[in-house]
């Protein structure tokens, strides 16, 4: 159906839902990984109240790790409190990104990797937005950005990162909402630097 249909669907739900609550579920995030037997795929579930995500859960069955967050109560992995990493310079940052198939997204991703690669410690592409967001929340990754994703890809991860002390915005630096598709999630310390580099490269 494409990104237009996805955006229209979430807008319609937010406008017409008889309940203040909205469940946002991705039963298998990382479907290509799943199809090819790669242990980098998992369910991602979020609950929004009046358009604001208040609960997020990402369960990694391959490593036995369940990431949870409740608004105002912090983020946890298997019941233990987690925090984002403390890297404060781009040179120390491990940055994740996607490899989208759509032409526009692919072009923007190539622009991004070209300018970021010489500036950061390394770049990783793992094929699962849920996994990369959970790993930012626990400090295994410093940042994850992607040019075009749907609400079910990122909603649970967004609250995980915010509750773990990180930052989640669109590529212009605006706060996360369910309508955000172009996203950047980080430990917060290198967030503005990443956005600046991407903007200078024409990733808009």
Helices and strands as residue ranges (DSSP letters): H 2-16, E 21-29, H 31-35, E 42-49, E 52-60, E 65-70, E 75-77, E 80-81, G 90-92, E 94-97, H 103-116, E 122-124, H 129-138, E 143-146, H 151-163, E 167-170, E 183-186, H 191-200
